[in-house]
Amino acid sequence: MEATVTPATRRRAPAGASEARERVTEALLDAAERLLVEHGYAAITSRALAAEAGINNGLVHYYFGSMEEVLVQVLERFTERLIVRQRAMYAGPGSFLEKWRTAWRFQEDDLRAGYSKIWLELEAMAWNRPELRERIARVEAEWRAVLNEAIGRALEEYGVTDTFPPDAVVALVMTFAQGYALERLLGVKEGHAELLDWIERWLESLEAKKAGSKKAKKRARGPAGGSTR
């Protein structure tokens, strides 16, 4: 699979950019990521960002044009790293149930790393800023594309696409994941373990049916690969 060239990649590395500019850009994004996790976007000023990055205050607007552009690029860059991780995991060996469990371990990792907080904060920022809304929605679309591929394939293998339409299941997982992160950031955990346990039991039942179907087909073919009839 070819690497996806995202809008974030194109903006962060413009054609002909000098190494010095790339270093300053990455230093500002690194600093903005730390400040977003520690203080939230409302507390970040260009002066505070420049001080955190150890560069001249004027370079913030010179390279990015606005603080909002810095913050959105932080989210896009962070997402880019995680999308690569997620695609590699879903493309690897193992059952979908195993991958689902890994995905939720990643969810906990992302909460600890601050990604979930950054995403939710910048979503809220974009609600009242139409010029940013499309950019934030694009981030969500990247995640949705990963889930559409992984969940669609799994539901097809389980033979349940008629009962559980992939688009509906993906929408449910997307809204569940964001709601889960939002409550966890508020310190709310009630019902989370029980819901995840219920989902795992459902996936286990689908895995069992899938395995049973494979055994039945193997028996029908007979020991030499021919029909038993």
N, C-alpha and C positions, 0 to 999 in steps of 0.2 A: 504494500500500500504506500503511495506517495505521501510525503509529509504535506499537511495542509498549510497553505500560506494564508494566515489570517490577517484581517485589517490591522490588528495590533502589531504584527510582524512588519508590515509595510510602513507603518508610521514610525516605529522605533528605529528603523534602519533605512532612512531615505538614501536614494542613490547618490553616491559621491560624498556621503557623510565622513568626516574625518574621525580618526580614532579618538581624538580628544573630545569631540562632540559626543561620540557614543559612550565614552566613559562618564561624562558629565550627565548624560541622559539617564544612564543606568543608575548612577549614584542618586539622582533625584527620585527615580522610581523606587529604589530600595528604601530611601529615607521616608518617602510618602507611604509606602507599605507599612513601615514600622509605626509611623504616627497614626495611620488609620486604625491599626489594631489597638494601639495604646490609648488613643484619645478620641477617635472618631473624626469624621470629615469636618464637622462644624467648628472644631478647635484648630484646624490647620490653616495657617496663613502662609503666604509666600515667604515672609521673613523667617517664620519658624521652620519651614521646609528647607530653606537655604542653609540655615544654621545647623539643622540636623544632618544635611548632606555635606556641610563644610565647603560650600561654594558661595560665589557672589550672588546676592539677592536678585540682581537684574537678569541673571541667566534663566531664572524660572520662566518668566514671561517671554524671554527671547527665544527659548527653545520650544516652549509649549503653547504660548499664547494666552493661557488662562489656567487657573488652579483646577477648574473642572476637568480640563483636558488631562492634566497630570493624574488626577484621581481615577478617571475612566481608564486611562492607559494602565494604571496599576492593576485594576480589575481584569482587563484584557490580558495582560502579561501573566498574572497569576492563573487565570483560567487556562491559558495556553499550556502551561506546565501540567496542570491537572488533567486536561483532556488527553494529552499524550499518555499519561499514566493510566487513565481509565480505558482508553482504546487498547493499550497493550494488555491490560488485565483481561478484558472481554475476549480478545483474540487468542489468548493463551489456552492451555489444556484445562480440563476439568468440567464438571457439570455447571449448569446455570445456578443451581443452589449454592455451590461453593463460591461462585463469582459474586452472587448476591451478598453472601456473608462478608466477602472481602470488600465489596463496595461500601458496606456499612461500617467496616473498620476504617476505611478511607474517610467516611463521613465524620467519624470521631477525630481522626487526624486533622481534617480540615477545620473543624471547630477549634481544636487546640492551636492550630497555626494561625487562626484569625481570618481564613478565607471566607467562611460563612458570614462573619460580621461585616467584612468589607462589602460583600455582594449585597446583603440586605440593606446596609446603610446607603449604598449608592443607588439601589433601586428606589429607596425613599426619596433621595435627592432628585432623581429623574422624574418623579411623579409630577412635579411642578416645572419641569424644564424640558419642553418638547424637543429641543435640539439635542438633548442627551438620551431621550427615551429610546430612540432607535438603536443607539449604540449598546445600551444596557439590554434591550430586548435581543440583540444579536448574540450576546453572551448566553442568554437563556436558550437561544436556538441552537447554539453549539452543543450544549448539554443534551437538549432534546434529540438532536441527531444521533448522539452516541447511544442514548437509551432506545430510540426507535430501532436502531440496528440490532442491539443486543436483546431487547425484550421481544421484538418482533420475531427474531429467529428462534428464541426459546419457546414462545407460545406456539409457533408452527410445529416445532419438534414435539411439543406436548400434545398437539392435536386439539387445541382448545380455542383457536382463533374465532370460531363462530360464537362461542359463549363469552369470550373475553377479547373484544376487539383491541388490537395492539395500540391504536391511537388513544383509546380511552384508558388503557392500563398505563401508558406512558404519562398521560396527563395526571393520572392519580398519583403516580410515583413522584412526579415533579412537584406537585403541590404538597404532598406528604413530606418530602425531603425538606422543602423550605419551611413548612410549618413546624417540623421537628426541630430544625436549626433555630428558628425564631424562639420557640419555647425553651430550648436548652440555654440560649443566651440570656433568657429571663430567669433561669434557674428552675424552670418547670420540667419535671420528668414523669409526672403521673400518666400512666397508661402506655408509655413508650415501649417499655420492655414487653408488656403484654401484647401490644400490637405487632411488634417485630417477631415475637414467638408465634403468634397466630399466622403471620405470613410465611414463616419458615415451615410450619406444619402443613400449610397448603402446598408449598413448593415440594416438600417431601412426598406428599401424596401424589403429586404429578410425576415426580421422578420415579416413584414406585410403579405407577401405571405405565410409564414409558418403558421401564425395565421389563415389566410383565409382558408388554406387547412384543418386545424384541424376542423374549424367550418363546412366546407362542409362535411367532413367525419362524424361528429357528427349528422348533419341533415339527412344524408343518412342512418344512423343506426336507426333513429327514436327515439321517446321519451322513449320507453321501452327497447332500446338497440337493437331492431330488425330492419330489413330492412323496408323502407317506401314503397317498391314495393308490 
